[in-house]
Amino acid sequence: MRSKAEEGREVLRNRARQAREQASDWVDRGRDVLNQQKEQFRSAYEAGRQAYHETTAAEGGGSKNL
């Protein structure tokens, strides 16, 4: 009887460990996706800013800092 209880505890420990590892993996993946999206947004923003600067400079309108 005692060995069955110990075996059950061990199974629960293993499942809890696996659940923690899986949750940690999901958090890491989510963080990676978020960082990629932030970098894409920064790149798009900078490209738009540069295009605006080049357009206004070419038109002789002077350049304003954005």
DOBAFI-678407 format. One line per field, with one value per residue: residue in one letter; residue number from 1; x, y, z of N, C-alpha, C in turn. Coordinates in Angstrom, 2 decimals, always signed. Layout:
<nuvexs>
residu <- (A/...);
num <- (NUM/...);
neast <- (X/...);
nnorth <- (Y/...);
nup <- (Z/...);
caeast <- (X/...);
canorth <- (Y/...);
caup <- (Z/...);
ceast <- (X/...);
cnorth <- (Y/...);
cup <- (Z/...);
</nuvexs>
This chain:
<nuvexs>
residu <- (M/R/S/K/A/E/E/G/R/E/V/L/R/N/R/A/R/Q/A/R/E/Q/A/S/D/W/V/D/R/G/R/D/V/L/N/Q/Q/K/E/Q/F/R/S/A/Y/E/A/G/R/Q/A/Y/H/E/T/T/A/A/E/G/G/G/S/K/N/L);
num <- (1/2/3/4/5/6/7/8/9/10/11/12/13/14/15/16/17/18/19/20/21/22/23/24/25/26/27/28/29/30/31/32/33/34/35/36/37/38/39/40/41/42/43/44/45/46/47/48/49/50/51/52/53/54/55/56/57/58/59/60/61/62/63/64/65/66);
neast <- (+0.82/+1.89/+3.93/+2.46/+1.30/+3.59/+4.46/+2.35/+2.68/+5.14/+4.47/+2.73/+4.52/+6.22/+4.43/+3.72/+6.20/+6.60/+4.46/+5.23/+7.58/+6.51/+4.84/+6.77/+8.15/+6.12/+5.87/+8.40/+8.31/+6.20/+7.34/+9.43/+7.98/+6.68/+8.89/+9.87/+7.74/+7.80/+10.28/+9.79/+7.85/+9.34/+11.21/+9.53/+8.47/+10.80/+11.54/+9.38/+9.66/+12.16/+11.56/+9.67/+11.28/+13.15/+11.43/+10.34/+12.70/+13.54/+11.59/+12.18/+11.14/+12.37/+13.63/+12.01/+12.38/+11.22);
nnorth <- (-1.19/+1.23/+1.59/+1.99/+4.46/+6.07/+5.72/+6.94/+9.59/+10.17/+10.03/+12.21/+14.27/+14.17/+14.83/+17.42/+18.69/+18.44/+20.00/+22.52/+22.91/+22.95/+25.20/+27.14/+26.97/+27.89/+30.52/+31.51/+31.24/+32.98/+35.39/+35.59/+35.88/+38.30/+40.04/+39.85/+41.02/+43.60/+44.45/+44.39/+46.39/+48.61/+48.74/+49.25/+51.72/+53.30/+53.16/+54.46/+56.97/+57.74/+57.80/+59.88/+61.99/+62.10/+62.75/+65.26/+66.73/+66.64/+68.12/+70.58/+71.57/+71.68/+69.99/+68.37/+67.35/+64.23);
nup <- (+0.00/+0.82/-1.06/-3.37/-2.84/-2.73/-5.31/-6.68/-5.79/-6.97/-9.68/-9.81/-9.17/-11.40/-13.45/-12.67/-12.91/-15.68/-16.57/-15.61/-17.11/-19.70/-19.55/-19.13/-21.57/-23.29/-22.41/-23.07/-25.87/-26.46/-25.62/-27.47/-29.88/-29.38/-29.17/-31.80/-33.20/-32.14/-33.09/-35.86/-36.02/-35.16/-37.26/-39.46/-38.66/-38.58/-41.29/-42.50/-41.31/-42.32/-45.07/-45.10/-44.24/-46.36/-48.47/-47.71/-47.56/-50.20/-51.41/-50.58/-48.31/-45.95/-43.08/-40.47/-37.17/-36.22);
caeast <- (+0.00/+2.77/+4.64/+1.51/+1.18/+4.84/+4.44/+1.40/+3.32/+6.18/+3.78/+2.25/+5.70/+6.66/+3.45/+3.86/+7.44/+6.35/+3.57/+6.05/+8.46/+5.71/+4.43/+7.97/+8.37/+5.11/+6.23/+9.56/+7.86/+5.42/+8.28/+10.13/+7.05/+6.49/+10.11/+9.91/+6.75/+8.30/+11.35/+9.18/+7.21/+10.41/+11.77/+8.54/+8.42/+12.02/+11.48/+8.43/+10.27/+13.20/+10.90/+9.09/+12.40/+13.68/+10.42/+10.26/+13.97/+13.58/+10.64/+12.70/+10.35/+13.14/+13.37/+11.60/+12.66/+10.03);
canorth <- (+0.00/+2.38/+1.76/+2.57/+5.88/+6.70/+5.70/+7.98/+10.89/+10.34/+10.33/+13.59/+15.15/+14.19/+15.59/+18.83/+19.17/+18.57/+21.14/+23.73/+23.05/+23.32/+26.59/+27.95/+26.99/+28.77/+31.91/+31.86/+31.42/+34.22/+36.50/+35.67/+36.43/+39.71/+40.76/+39.93/+42.00/+44.92/+44.80/+44.69/+47.69/+49.62/+48.84/+49.92/+53.11/+53.99/+53.27/+55.54/+58.23/+58.06/+58.17/+61.22/+62.93/+62.24/+63.43/+66.68/+67.36/+66.76/+69.17/+71.85/+72.00/+71.59/+68.74/+68.50/+66.14/+63.50);
caup <- (+0.00/+0.92/-2.33/-4.34/-2.51/-3.16/-6.78/-7.08/-5.56/-7.99/-10.94/-9.71/-9.26/-12.80/-14.24/-12.29/-13.53/-17.12/-16.76/-15.42/-18.27/-20.85/-19.35/-19.35/-23.02/-23.89/-22.06/-23.89/-27.26/-26.50/-25.51/-28.75/-30.87/-29.04/-29.55/-33.26/-33.64/-31.77/-34.02/-37.15/-35.89/-35.15/-38.61/-40.30/-38.22/-39.04/-42.75/-42.78/-40.88/-43.29/-46.33/-44.90/-44.20/-47.72/-49.29/-47.35/-47.91/-51.66/-51.79/-50.10/-47.17/-44.72/-42.35/-39.08/-36.40/-35.77);
ceast <- (+0.87/+3.49/+3.73/+1.35/+2.43/+4.91/+3.50/+1.99/+4.37/+5.56/+3.30/+3.40/+6.17/+5.71/+3.54/+5.11/+7.25/+5.46/+4.35/+6.95/+7.69/+5.26/+5.60/+8.28/+7.38/+5.43/+7.40/+9.16/+7.06/+6.32/+9.02/+9.24/+6.85/+7.71/+10.24/+8.94/+7.20/+9.39/+10.80/+8.51/+8.26/+10.98/+10.81/+8.45/+9.62/+12.03/+10.52/+8.99/+11.33/+12.59/+10.29/+10.19/+12.95/+12.71/+10.37/+11.56/+14.06/+12.66/+11.11/+11.94/+11.12/+12.82/+13.01/+11.97/+11.36/+10.32);
cnorth <- (+1.26/+2.64/+2.34/+4.06/+6.63/+6.77/+6.78/+9.37/+11.18/+10.69/+11.78/+14.58/+15.29/+15.01/+17.08/+19.44/+19.39/+19.77/+22.45/+23.98/+23.51/+24.78/+27.52/+28.07/+27.93/+30.23/+32.36/+32.10/+32.70/+35.43/+36.69/+36.30/+37.92/+40.53/+40.89/+40.98/+43.41/+45.37/+45.13/+46.06/+48.80/+49.83/+49.58/+51.40/+53.89/+54.15/+54.38/+56.90/+58.68/+58.50/+59.56/+62.27/+63.17/+63.00/+64.91/+67.40/+67.58/+67.87/+70.54/+72.39/+71.99/+70.30/+69.05/+67.21/+65.51/+62.76);
cup <- (+0.00/-0.40/-3.40/-4.11/-2.97/-4.68/-7.31/-6.90/-6.62/-9.35/-10.93/-9.80/-10.70/-13.66/-13.93/-12.92/-15.03/-17.41/-16.60/-16.62/-19.49/-20.73/-19.59/-20.84/-23.70/-23.61/-22.92/-25.34/-27.42/-26.46/-26.84/-29.82/-30.62/-29.45/-31.06/-33.77/-33.31/-32.73/-35.41/-37.12/-35.90/-36.55/-39.54/-39.95/-38.73/-40.56/-43.15/-42.42/-41.88/-44.62/-46.22/-44.93/-45.60/-48.62/-48.97/-47.68/-49.41/-52.14/-51.33/-48.91/-45.87/-44.01/-40.92/-38.39/-35.96/-34.50);
</nuvexs>
